[in-house]
Amino acid sequence: MSVVPDQPRADGIGARIAAGQAARGRAEARLSAAITDLFLPDHVRLDERTRLALARMLAAIVGALDTDIRRHAARILAGQQAEARAEALLAGTGGVQARLAEAGLLGDRGLIEELVARVRCDLIADALPVAIGAPDQASLLVRLTEVEDGVVAAAAKQLLGAETRRRLATESGALAGSELPAELHHRLVWWVAAAIREAAVASVGADAGTDRAIVDAAQRSLAAHDEGDRAEAVAMRLALAIDARADELGPLLVEAVGDRRLTLFIAVLARAGGMDFPVVRALVIEPEGDRLWLMLRAAGLDRATIARIALSLAEADPARDIERFADELDEIAGIATPAARDALAPLTLHADMRRALDALARAETR
Amino acid sequence: MKVDNSPLDVPVSHALVDAAGLLVSADPAIATLNAHAGGAIGAPLAVAPIATVARLARRLGIVVSRGVLVADDDVDLDLWVRAQPEGEGVRLAIGGWRETRMRGAPTRDPAIDVSVGDADLRWDCDAALRLTFVSIGAGRRLGLDPFAFLGRPLTTLFQLDEDGEGALPLLDAVARRRQLGAQRATLRGSDRRVTLSAAVRQDDAGAFAGFVGAARLTDPAPVAAAAMPATFTEGLDKALRAPLARIIANADTINAATDGPVQQDYVDYAADIANAGRHLLGLVDDLVDLQGIERADFALTPEPIDLADVARRAAGLLSVRASNAGVAIARPLPALSVPATGDFRRALQIMVNLLGNAVRYSPDGSVVTVTALDDGKVATAIVADQGKGIAVEDQTRIFGKFERVDPSEAGGNGLGLYIARRLARAMGGDLVVESAPGDGARFILTLPR
């Protein structure tokens, strides 16, 4: 054991200085984030439950794709006697999400919009007060599985199954697939594949065989994705099959909320208004509710029905202000149906057209 | 567990609030609660959470049903409030009085008590016991196609076994809207034995709206269960529990008038039937209790308790029922503390039983006094009423099985005092009575310090 302290080596000193500089950079970043966070108005800030659920869902989706692509690519490589490369791919699991986040890719507007909507929808549906039609009466969706109209019954069964799958996936954090709309799924698969390749190149160097295996695995994931299996799509098919008449619409919507089937509620409303599911979902999860009330008036619903729906949503979502709604209810009920329809007309435009208009509007406010 | 079961037989109470939010009329229970909060007839409703529901219903023009937690002296009342706009005003129906619980006492929230995390199979069902959720992976591991069961009756998935007394715990849980502890069953299509447990989902009006359940694989039923000593209670329990559960469920259905308007008289009869049914179920509980305490191995776990606190809590639990009967309860001052050794819940059970009796036998306008004393050797709690008293020759008899203070009086099943004394003695204390006809009765509970 030496009594003389080790002489610090020159490269060690360099590393310390570099670390000191990096720390300064991090402190700056932390301060900026603190300033942004502190001055975020409450109505735009994510609440903790949503933030947590969102983070879990994002991690689960990226994790599922990551595992899926690596596993299949490794299988291809193993089939080509490139076991070492296969194992290197499998061993590299993890880190993809951090890499994509760092690159700013996961902050994709469309992706986050979809995930926030899904999470908010799940949280609201989960907290909706259950209302039973009558004691011993089966719940709405179960009754729909038994109607004589085979199309409705089949769609209702599919929805029961899809919601069961979705709930288990949410709870366990283990997804079978992304359950994203095709376009988003497509984008995300290639990002994940790119991050996997980048890490593989960094660890064992570039290799054409590995590249081909990753691409094949990604394409397989794309081919296996069927956006028609998603709970949202199944709910739309059910709403289309039910095709509620004007006089059936109010009771059906109220029952859907009472059965805590928010997806079905959204789908039925979307079908009635001739809009896409995501458009109506966005209105339903808005805590202010102003556009939803317009939508309900456009569908010709009366004051009491609108009040019932608003009350249930307010019980489920602490961000909502039922007292303010009560103040405005007379005005809301007074809106003529045609006027409400006109006000919402832009929402019935083609989705791409709406996105383009939104992008223009954003550019203007910048 | 008796305390949670004891039906504080206050039925649904009604009140009328006018367009300005002023209380027009109120049943005794609501009037009392309102008076405790500083309100009166003709003044604004003083119980804030209830006033909020009433105001919201009036402004929205629809029925608003909501569970509210109302603080009343020492206890929190878990009430459900149904506010129905009527003309310019609002009609209030408030129920759930019997669900009162002590403030700070552990809640028996079924959603918390029933853990599903370690379940072998999870399931949900709706009010009609149709499956709305079955865990997929677990189902497949058990050789089932979970999707095939969605929307189907619960009994297509599980074949339910009757318990030792010939009843189905699941139906009992539905009738009482209580969490399901253990329902033994067989998984259909296999001979796998499971035990089902579930939390109850209730709608805003407190009606049964479904289960959130779990199934755990179990070994074949232990044969020891069949070797239980056969006593008369088994037969009674078997004969009563299932039909009673059915009667209560049907009476509640009629009472809720969910199938359409029902003439008010019948709605009230239905409430009476349901209450009578719950009372009888309470008797069945007592009998089961009895069986427990008469076993040779019955033991309690003594711990330091505050008998004055127990007395105050019991008084709090019965204050609404006492108000309904026009009886006041004078309770120990908040600062008083009387250390004793005993089982908290059992001591409370005894005090609730004594106070319940005292309220039942007290004339309108009288006072029931609860005092607690510490003489340095034993802790004593005394419940004194101003009723007609108990003759000396009856003072031993009333502690017997199925004996009543006044056999001509309705209510009470004649087991309460017997159980109370057995419990007091099991804690190393005693329960005695002092009374002279016309001079009221004093029940004296002593516990070691």
Interface residues (C-beta under 8 A of the other chain):
Chain A: P129 V130 A131 I132 G133 A134 P135 D136 Q137 A138 S139 L141 V142 T145 E146 A156 K157 L160 G161 T164 R165 R167 L168 D259 R303 A304 A307 R308 A310 L311 E315 I322 E323 A326 D327 L329
Chain B: L56 R59 L60 G61 I62 V64 R66 D126 A127 A128 R130 T132 F133 V134 S135 I136 G137 P146 F147 L150 G151 R201 Q202 D203 D204 A207 F208 A209 G210 A249 D252 T253 A256 T258 D259
